Amino acid sequence: MRYRREDENGDYTFGQGDNSFLVNSPETVRQAILTRLELWQGEWFLNTKEGTPYQQSVVGKQQADIASLAIRDRISGTPGVRSILSFASTFDGDTRRLTFTATVDTIYGKINLTYPEV
């Protein structure tokens, strides 16, 4: 598995040869998951069905378990993911912000996620 590396601002890196890529590592799958979570369903004009269903299942008057299921499904569908070992989400009603942590078993080893990243 090969994935273009992102810098601390979330921009793809270029001009560093092979160092511009993550290859066959847990971090490769971690970045793939985070990138998939950043794409909202309907945002990509070439495939409007692709993306995380934030408007459909997460934001607004949705039940917390529906939102968690949508996010878990998006994580599970990422290439390189074997299973989700643990998942916990929290919704802050004051800020209307959903955060979650997950431990994911990938084909290269375990990773821990916090989303959004702080």
N, CA, C and O of each residue as an XYZ file, in Angstrom:
472
protein
N       0.847     -1.168      0.000
C       0.000      0.000      0.000
C       0.894      1.233      0.000
O       1.852      1.319      0.769
N       0.576      2.168     -0.856
C       1.390      3.376     -1.005
C       0.467      4.589     -0.968
O      -0.547      4.622     -1.665
N       0.811      5.564     -0.172
C      -0.039      6.725      0.032
C       0.836      7.964      0.134
O       1.857      7.949      0.822
N       0.444      9.035     -0.544
C       1.243     10.261     -0.480
C       1.191     10.841      0.930
O       0.125     10.974      1.529
N       2.365     11.179      1.437
C       2.498     11.722      2.794
C       1.910     13.138      2.855
O       2.019     13.912      1.904
N       1.288     13.456      3.992
C       0.798     14.808      4.235
C       1.687     15.483      5.271
O       2.229     14.827      6.160
N       1.832     16.808      5.145
C       2.607     17.540      6.143
C       1.705     17.913      7.325
O       0.548     17.495      7.382
N       2.236     18.696      8.262
C       1.483     19.036      9.472
C       0.253     19.896      9.194
O      -0.622     20.021     10.051
N       0.177     20.496      7.989
C      -0.986     21.304      7.606
C      -2.010     20.518      6.803
O      -3.039     21.064      6.405
N      -1.735     19.233      6.561
C      -2.653     18.408      5.792
C      -2.460     18.501      4.290
O      -3.294     18.013      3.526
N      -1.369     19.122      3.856
C      -1.071     19.236      2.428
C      -0.183     18.080      1.992
O       0.674     17.621      2.748
N      -0.395     17.613      0.762
C       0.459     16.551      0.238
C       1.884     17.061      0.082
O       2.101     18.230     -0.239
N       2.859     16.178      0.311
C       4.264     16.540      0.156
C       4.751     16.118     -1.225
O       4.356     15.079     -1.753
N       5.611     16.942     -1.792
C       6.189     16.684     -3.114
C       7.678     17.002     -3.070
O       8.150     17.690     -2.164
N       8.413     16.497     -4.057
C       9.810     16.857     -4.225
C      10.768     16.193     -3.266
O      11.904     16.646     -3.123
N      10.343     15.131     -2.603
C      11.217     14.447     -1.657
C      11.450     13.002     -2.059
O      11.819     12.169     -1.232
N      11.231     12.710     -3.334
C      11.423     11.351     -3.819
C      10.534     10.369     -3.080
O       9.347     10.623     -2.877
N      11.111      9.248     -2.680
C      10.344      8.230     -1.962
C       9.877      8.700     -0.587
O       8.937      8.134     -0.030
N      10.521      9.727     -0.032
C      10.095     10.256      1.264
C       8.773     11.009      1.181
O       8.211     11.392      2.207
N       8.273     11.224     -0.036
C       6.967     11.865     -0.207
C       5.827     10.875     -0.017
O       4.658     11.252     -0.104
N       6.155      9.609      0.244
C       5.137      8.567      0.336
C       5.251      7.773      1.631
O       6.339      7.592      2.179
N       4.110      7.308      2.100
C       4.054      6.310      3.164
C       3.853      4.977      2.469
O       3.018      4.868      1.571
N       4.603      3.965      2.869
C       4.530      2.676      2.180
C       4.432      1.547      3.204
O       5.263      1.431      4.104
N       3.392      0.712      3.047
C       3.238     -0.528      3.818
C       3.514     -0.361      5.313
O       4.353     -1.057      5.885
N       2.796      0.571      5.930
C       2.966      0.801      7.364
C       1.612      1.123      7.990
O       0.672      1.496      7.288
N       1.515      0.978      9.310
C       0.266      1.367      9.966
C      -0.095      2.832      9.691
O      -1.271      3.170      9.556
N       0.914      3.690      9.609
C       0.676      5.111      9.339
C       0.050      5.329      7.961
O      -0.711      6.277      7.767
N       0.370      4.455      7.007
C      -0.235      4.537      5.680
C      -1.746      4.362      5.784
O      -2.507      5.137      5.204
N      -2.173      3.355      6.513
C      -3.607      3.090      6.670
C      -4.254      4.193      7.502
O      -5.376      4.610      7.214
N      -3.559      4.664      8.524
C      -4.083      5.745      9.363
C      -4.384      6.979      8.523
O      -5.450      7.580      8.662
N      -3.460      7.356      7.660
C      -3.674      8.525      6.812
C      -4.805      8.287      5.817
O      -5.571      9.202      5.517
N      -4.911      7.067      5.306
C      -6.007      6.742      4.388
C      -7.358      6.897      5.095
O      -8.306      7.420      4.509
N      -7.448      6.449      6.340
C      -8.692      6.585      7.109
C      -9.033      8.060      7.302
O     -10.160      8.483      7.042
N      -8.055      8.838      7.760
C      -8.310     10.252      8.024
C      -8.698     10.999      6.752
O      -9.563     11.875      6.786
N      -8.065     10.658      5.634
C      -8.416     11.289      4.360
C      -9.841     10.937      3.964
O     -10.584     11.796      3.489
N     -10.228      9.679      4.156
C     -11.599      9.265      3.833
C     -12.618      9.974      4.728
O     -13.710     10.314      4.272
N     -12.273     10.195      5.982
C     -13.185     10.890      6.887
C     -13.338     12.369      6.525
O     -14.376     12.970      6.801
N     -12.321     12.947      5.916
C     -12.377     14.356      5.529
C     -13.261     14.601      4.310
O     -13.730     15.722      4.108
N     -13.496     13.579      3.501
C     -14.319     13.739      2.299
C     -15.792     13.575      2.665
O     -16.210     12.504      3.103
N     -16.567     14.623      2.487
C     -18.003     14.571      2.763
C     -18.716     13.938      1.581
O     -18.347     14.172      0.430
N     -19.730     13.141      1.861
C     -20.506     12.517      0.790
C     -21.128     13.617     -0.073
O     -21.714     14.572      0.436
N     -20.983     13.454     -1.395
C     -21.503     14.427     -2.340
C     -20.514     15.511     -2.709
O     -20.801     16.323     -3.588
N     -19.354     15.551     -2.064
C     -18.369     16.608     -2.289
C     -17.551     16.389     -3.567
O     -17.146     17.351     -4.220
N     -17.314     15.140     -3.915
C     -16.482     14.834     -5.077
C     -17.382     14.708     -6.299
O     -18.244     13.830     -6.351
N     -17.184     15.587     -7.284
C     -18.092     15.642     -8.428
C     -18.041     14.400     -9.310
O     -18.999     14.136    -10.036
N     -16.971     13.642     -9.271
C     -16.880     12.439    -10.098
C     -17.670     11.268     -9.520
O     -18.041     10.350    -10.252
N     -17.930     11.295     -8.207
C     -18.724     10.244     -7.573
C     -19.390     10.835     -6.332
O     -18.810     10.833     -5.246
N     -20.600     11.336     -6.502
C     -21.278     12.016     -5.397
C     -21.756     11.059     -4.305
O     -22.198     11.510     -3.248
N     -21.675      9.751     -4.541
C     -22.040      8.781     -3.507
C     -20.868      8.464     -2.585
O     -21.056      7.907     -1.504
N     -19.661      8.817     -3.014
C     -18.457      8.575     -2.219
C     -18.371      9.622     -1.113
O     -18.777     10.768     -1.305
N     -17.847      9.233      0.030
C     -17.613     10.170      1.120
C     -18.307      9.752      2.402
O     -19.115      8.824      2.422
N     -17.975     10.453      3.464
C     -18.583     10.211      4.767
C     -19.931     10.923      4.808
O     -20.001     12.112      4.497
N     -21.000     10.228      5.182
C     -22.340     10.832      5.143
C     -22.618     11.752      6.339
O     -23.528     11.498      7.129
N     -21.827     12.819      6.460
C     -22.008     13.723      7.593
C     -23.390     14.373      7.578
O     -24.090     14.346      8.590
N     -23.791     14.953      6.457
C     -25.092     15.623      6.395
C     -26.242     14.630      6.522
O     -27.282     14.952      7.095
N     -26.058     13.441      5.996
C     -27.126     12.450      5.996
C     -27.255     11.724      7.330
O     -28.365     11.385      7.739
N     -26.135     11.480      8.019
C     -26.173     10.600      9.197
C     -25.501     11.138     10.453
O     -25.634     10.538     11.520
N     -24.782     12.255     10.354
C     -24.011     12.693     11.517
C     -24.507     14.024     12.071
O     -24.860     14.100     13.248
N     -24.543     15.077     11.250
C     -24.929     16.395     11.755
C     -26.446     16.532     11.813
O     -27.177     15.778     11.170
N     -26.899     17.496     12.585
C     -28.340     17.718     12.701
C     -28.935     16.886     13.821
O     -28.263     16.563     14.801
N     -30.186     16.550     13.665
C     -30.919     15.824     14.707
C     -30.809     14.320     14.501
O     -31.814     13.622     14.363
N     -29.590     13.838     14.482
C     -29.344     12.409     14.303
C     -29.087     11.766     15.659
O     -28.591     12.414     16.581
N     -29.419     10.522     15.769
C     -29.114      9.784     16.984
C     -27.624      9.471     17.005
O     -27.016      9.212     15.967
N     -27.048      9.498     18.196
C     -25.606      9.283     18.336
C     -25.172      7.932     17.783
O     -24.094      7.824     17.199
N     -25.994      6.900     17.959
C     -25.591      5.583     17.472
C     -25.592      5.523     15.945
O     -24.806      4.773     15.366
N     -26.453      6.292     15.281
C     -26.461      6.341     13.816
C     -25.185      7.016     13.319
O     -24.562      6.552     12.364
N     -24.801      8.114     13.973
C     -23.582      8.822     13.596
C     -22.361      7.924     13.782
O     -21.500      7.855     12.906
N     -22.287      7.242     14.913
C     -21.155      6.348     15.177
C     -21.097      5.212     14.166
O     -20.016      4.834     13.713
N     -22.244      4.673     13.815
C     -22.295      3.597     12.828
C     -21.784      4.069     11.472
O     -21.054      3.340     10.800
N     -22.155      5.272     11.063
C     -21.705      5.811      9.778
C     -20.188      5.978      9.761
O     -19.539      5.672      8.761
N     -19.629      6.459     10.858
C     -18.181      6.656     10.934
C     -17.456      5.319     11.000
O     -16.437      5.135     10.335
N     -17.966      4.391     11.789
C     -17.359      3.052     11.868
C     -17.367      2.376     10.498
O     -16.398      1.718     10.119
N     -18.453      2.540      9.764
C     -18.563      1.956      8.433
C     -17.522      2.551      7.492
O     -16.928      1.837      6.684
N     -17.305      3.845      7.597
C     -16.311      4.521      6.753
C     -14.901      4.023      7.089
O     -14.091      3.799      6.190
N     -14.613      3.854      8.361
C     -13.303      3.336      8.770
C     -13.127      1.905      8.268
O     -12.091      1.573      7.691
N     -14.123      1.067      8.481
C     -14.039     -0.347      8.085
C     -13.850     -0.526      6.590
O     -13.236     -1.500      6.156
N     -14.371      0.403      5.796
C     -14.268      0.310      4.345
C     -12.954      0.795      3.772
O     -12.768      0.790      2.555
N     -12.046      1.210      4.625
C     -10.753      1.710      4.167
C      -9.830      0.542      3.838
O      -9.696     -0.380      4.642
N      -9.190      0.566      2.665
C      -8.235     -0.496      2.337
C      -7.159     -0.615      3.417
O      -6.634      0.390      3.897
N      -6.844     -1.832      3.785
C      -5.828     -2.091      4.796
C      -6.384     -2.283      6.195
O      -5.650     -2.693      7.094
N      -7.670     -1.996      6.402
C      -8.285     -2.161      7.724
C      -8.803     -3.588      7.863
O      -9.569     -4.067      7.028
N      -8.373     -4.257      8.929
C      -8.896     -5.596      9.239
C     -10.144     -5.499     10.106
O     -11.171     -6.107      9.805
N     -10.044     -4.724     11.187
C     -11.188     -4.593     12.092
C     -11.004     -3.384     13.000
O      -9.903     -2.853     13.150
N     -12.106     -2.970     13.596
C     -12.074     -1.917     14.610
C     -12.081     -2.622     15.961
O     -13.035     -3.322     16.298
N     -11.018     -2.435     16.727
C     -10.885     -3.112     18.016
C     -11.638     -2.382     19.120
O     -12.207     -3.014     20.011
N     -11.641     -1.057     19.064
C     -12.412     -0.272     20.031
C     -12.837      1.031     19.370
O     -12.167      1.541     18.472
N     -13.962      1.554     19.834
C     -14.500      2.792     19.271
C     -15.330      3.476     20.344
O     -16.192      2.851     20.962
N     -15.074      4.750     20.563
C     -15.855      5.534     21.520
C     -16.064      6.923     20.937
O     -15.123      7.543     20.443
N     -17.293      7.408     20.996
C     -17.580      8.742     20.477
C     -18.246      9.582     21.555
O     -18.894      9.061     22.463
N     -18.071     10.894     21.436
C     -18.640     11.844     22.372
C     -19.229     13.003     21.590
O     -18.601     13.527     20.670
N     -20.433     13.401     21.958
C     -21.051     14.561     21.335
C     -21.182     15.659     22.373
O     -21.761     15.448     23.438
N     -20.643     16.834     22.064
C     -20.742     17.999     22.936
C     -21.894     18.862     22.426
O     -21.786     19.490     21.372
N     -22.990     18.890     23.171
C     -24.169     19.634     22.748
C     -23.957     21.135     22.691
O     -24.610     21.822     21.905
N     -23.049     21.658     23.517
C     -22.794     23.102     23.515
C     -22.078     23.545     22.245
O     -22.439     24.550     21.633
N     -21.065     22.789     21.861
C     -20.308     23.146     20.654
C     -20.824     22.421     19.419
O     -20.414     22.717     18.297
N     -21.733     21.460     19.638
C     -22.295     20.629     18.562
C     -21.176     19.931     17.786
O     -21.159     19.914     16.555
N     -20.245     19.359     18.550
C     -19.081     18.714     17.953
C     -19.020     17.249     18.361
O     -19.118     16.910     19.541
N     -18.858     16.393     17.369
C     -18.693     14.963     17.595
C     -17.210     14.631     17.512
O     -16.543     14.985     16.540
N     -16.702     13.957     18.522
C     -15.320     13.489     18.497
C     -15.330     11.992     18.761
O     -16.256     11.463     19.377
N     -14.301     11.325     18.294
C     -14.212      9.901     18.583
C     -12.769      9.459     18.659
O     -11.865     10.100     18.123
N     -12.579      8.347     19.341
C     -11.297      7.657     19.377
C     -11.550      6.223     18.942
O     -12.618      5.659     19.183
N     -10.555      5.652     18.301
C     -10.686      4.275     17.832
C      -9.324      3.606     17.828
O      -8.298      4.248     17.603
N      -9.333      2.322     18.076
C      -8.158      1.486     17.878
C      -8.506      0.557     16.733
O      -9.519     -0.142     16.766
N      -7.653      0.558     15.723
C      -7.937     -0.173     14.491
C      -6.819     -1.171     14.219
O      -5.639     -0.836     14.316
N      -7.197     -2.386     13.882
C      -6.236     -3.408     13.471
C      -6.097     -3.318     11.957
O      -7.071     -3.491     11.223
N      -4.876     -3.046     11.496
C      -4.618     -2.953     10.062
C      -3.764     -4.144      9.628
O      -3.292     -4.917     10.461
N      -3.576     -4.279      8.341
C      -2.742     -5.367      7.835
C      -1.277     -5.173      8.201
O      -0.465     -6.079      8.013
N      -0.926     -3.977      8.731
C       0.457     -3.692      9.122
C       0.632     -3.543     10.631
O       1.755     -3.351     11.098
N      -0.438     -3.626     11.392
C      -0.362     -3.455     12.841
C      -1.478     -2.556     13.346
O      -2.294     -2.065     12.566
N      -1.509     -2.345     14.651
C      -2.572     -1.552     15.269
C      -2.258     -0.065     15.203
O      -1.099      0.349     15.247
N      -3.332      0.738     15.095
C      -3.202      2.191     15.144
C      -4.278      2.752     16.064
O      -5.335      2.150     16.252
N      -3.987      3.907     16.626
C      -4.956      4.641     17.432
C      -5.321      5.918     16.694
O      -4.455      6.606     16.154
N      -6.600      6.225     16.677
C      -7.092      7.428     16.015
C      -7.825      8.299     17.009
O      -8.516      7.798     17.896
N      -7.677      9.588     16.864
C      -8.518     10.564     17.531
C      -8.988     11.503     16.442
O      -8.178     12.026     15.677
N     -10.293     11.723     16.364
C     -10.817     12.572     15.298
C     -11.876     13.498     15.864
O     -12.760     13.040     16.588
N     -11.816     14.772     15.561
C     -10.738     15.378     14.795
C      -9.461     15.432     15.615
O      -9.486     15.445     16.846
N      -8.345     15.461     14.900
C      -7.050     15.499     15.576
C      -6.892     16.842     16.264
O      -7.289     17.875     15.725
N      -6.316     16.826     17.447
C      -6.146     18.062     18.217
C      -4.731     18.547     18.091
O      -4.378     19.577     18.665
